[in-house]
Amino acid sequence: MSPATGGAAPAPVGIVLVSHSAALATAAADLARGLACGGGDLAPVLPAGGTPDGGLGTSSELICEAAKAVDRGAGVALLVDLGSAVLTVKALLAEGDELPEGSRLVDAPFVEGAVAALVTASAGGDLDAVAAAASEAYAYRKE
């Protein structure tokens, strides 16, 4: 229940981490969950890495399955690692009916963006806020 409204909390934005490597996508999702855990409920986040046979590459099928699994009606943020992952997600978005309504490719660094997206989604941010937080991770300085 939302204390301010007395109603149910709004549905969270779902997050899908698309990588050429299943291990990398899974590790990034695990890291984001571990760092975002603040005692509250986490927004749904799933990896979609590699090919269905376990090889390196991207899979429309795995991306769509993950997006549908994390969709709660508030949109799905898709973060990608590089190259053909970007092209695959763009193609799925262009088709219009493969991904849940409100799915968005987010231009963000893969790891830092995943953490920022999950923290923001878990705090109740809408899709615009989640995308902005993930994208702002480009500005994180490491020096």
C-alpha positions as CSV (number, residue, x, y, z in Angstrom):
1,M,0.0,0.0,0.0
2,S,1.2,3.5,-0.8
3,P,1.0,5.5,2.4
4,A,0.2,8.7,0.5
5,T,-2.7,7.3,-1.4
6,G,-3.8,4.3,0.6
7,G,-3.7,2.3,-2.6
8,A,-1.3,-0.1,-4.1
9,A,2.1,1.1,-5.1
10,P,2.5,1.8,-8.8
11,A,3.9,-1.0,-10.9
12,P,7.7,-0.9,-11.3
13,V,9.6,-0.5,-14.6
14,G,11.2,-3.7,-15.7
15,I,14.8,-3.9,-16.8
16,V,16.4,-6.3,-19.3
17,L,20.2,-6.5,-19.6
18,V,21.1,-7.6,-23.1
19,S,24.7,-8.8,-23.7
20,H,26.5,-11.0,-26.2
21,S,27.4,-13.2,-23.2
22,A,25.0,-15.0,-20.9
23,A,27.6,-14.9,-18.2
24,L,28.1,-11.2,-18.5
25,A,24.4,-10.4,-18.5
26,T,23.7,-12.6,-15.5
27,A,26.7,-11.1,-13.6
28,A,25.5,-7.6,-14.3
29,A,22.0,-8.4,-13.2
30,D,23.4,-10.0,-10.0
31,L,25.6,-7.0,-9.3
32,A,22.8,-4.6,-9.8
33,R,20.5,-6.6,-7.5
34,G,23.3,-6.7,-4.8
35,L,24.1,-3.0,-5.0
36,A,20.4,-1.8,-5.3
37,C,19.2,-3.9,-2.3
38,G,18.2,-1.4,0.3
39,G,15.8,-3.5,2.2
40,G,12.9,-2.8,-0.1
41,D,11.4,-4.6,-3.0
42,L,13.5,-4.6,-6.1
43,A,12.1,-3.9,-9.5
44,P,12.3,-6.9,-11.9
45,V,15.6,-7.3,-13.7
46,L,16.6,-10.1,-16.0
47,P,19.5,-11.0,-18.2
48,A,19.1,-11.8,-21.9
49,G,22.6,-12.8,-22.9
50,G,24.1,-15.0,-25.5
51,T,22.3,-17.4,-27.8
52,P,19.8,-20.1,-26.9
53,D,22.5,-22.7,-27.4
54,G,24.8,-21.0,-24.9
55,G,27.1,-19.3,-27.5
56,L,28.1,-15.7,-27.9
57,G,25.7,-13.4,-29.7
58,T,22.3,-11.9,-29.2
59,S,18.9,-13.6,-29.4
60,S,15.6,-11.9,-30.2
61,E,13.9,-14.8,-28.6
62,L,15.8,-14.5,-25.3
63,I,15.3,-10.7,-25.3
64,C,11.5,-11.0,-25.9
65,E,11.1,-13.6,-23.2
66,A,13.0,-11.5,-20.6
67,A,11.1,-8.4,-21.5
68,K,7.7,-10.1,-21.2
69,A,8.8,-11.6,-17.9
70,V,9.8,-8.3,-16.3
71,D,6.9,-6.3,-17.7
72,R,4.5,-5.1,-15.0
73,G,2.8,-2.5,-17.2
74,A,5.1,0.5,-16.4
75,G,7.5,-0.1,-19.3
76,V,10.7,-2.0,-19.9
77,A,14.1,-0.5,-20.0
78,L,16.5,-2.4,-22.2
79,L,20.2,-1.8,-21.6
80,V,22.6,-3.4,-24.1
81,D,26.4,-4.0,-24.2
82,L,27.4,-3.3,-27.8
83,G,27.1,-3.7,-31.6
84,S,24.6,-6.2,-32.6
85,A,22.8,-6.1,-29.3
86,V,21.8,-2.5,-30.1
87,L,20.7,-3.5,-33.6
88,T,18.7,-6.5,-32.4
89,V,16.8,-4.4,-29.8
90,K,16.2,-1.6,-32.4
91,A,14.8,-4.2,-34.9
92,L,12.5,-5.6,-32.2
93,L,11.3,-2.1,-31.3
94,A,10.7,-1.3,-35.0
95,E,8.6,-4.5,-35.4
96,G,6.3,-3.0,-32.8
97,D,4.6,-6.2,-31.5
98,E,7.5,-8.4,-30.2
99,L,8.3,-6.4,-27.1
100,P,5.8,-5.2,-24.4
101,E,4.3,-1.8,-24.9
102,G,6.4,0.9,-23.4
103,S,9.7,-0.9,-24.1
104,R,12.6,1.4,-24.6
105,L,16.3,1.0,-25.6
106,V,18.3,3.0,-23.1
107,D,21.6,4.6,-24.1
108,A,23.7,4.0,-21.0
109,P,26.9,2.3,-19.9
110,F,26.0,-1.4,-19.3
111,V,27.1,-2.0,-15.7
112,E,26.8,1.5,-14.2
113,G,23.6,2.0,-16.1
114,A,22.1,-1.3,-14.9
115,V,22.7,-0.3,-11.3
116,A,21.3,3.2,-11.7
117,A,18.3,1.9,-13.6
118,L,17.5,-0.7,-11.0
119,V,17.9,1.7,-8.0
120,T,15.6,4.2,-9.7
121,A,13.0,1.7,-10.8
122,S,13.0,0.1,-7.3
123,A,12.4,3.5,-5.8
124,G,9.3,3.9,-8.0
125,G,10.7,6.0,-10.8
126,D,8.8,5.9,-14.1
127,L,10.4,4.9,-17.4
128,D,11.6,8.4,-18.1
129,A,13.3,8.6,-14.7
130,V,14.9,5.1,-15.1
131,A,16.2,5.9,-18.6
132,A,17.6,9.3,-17.4
133,A,19.3,7.7,-14.3
134,A,20.9,5.0,-16.5
135,S,22.0,7.5,-19.1
136,E,23.5,9.9,-16.4
137,A,25.9,7.0,-15.5
138,Y,28.0,8.1,-18.5
139,A,29.1,11.1,-16.4
140,Y,30.4,9.0,-13.5
141,R,34.1,9.8,-13.2
142,K,36.5,7.1,-12.0
143,E,39.4,9.4,-11.2
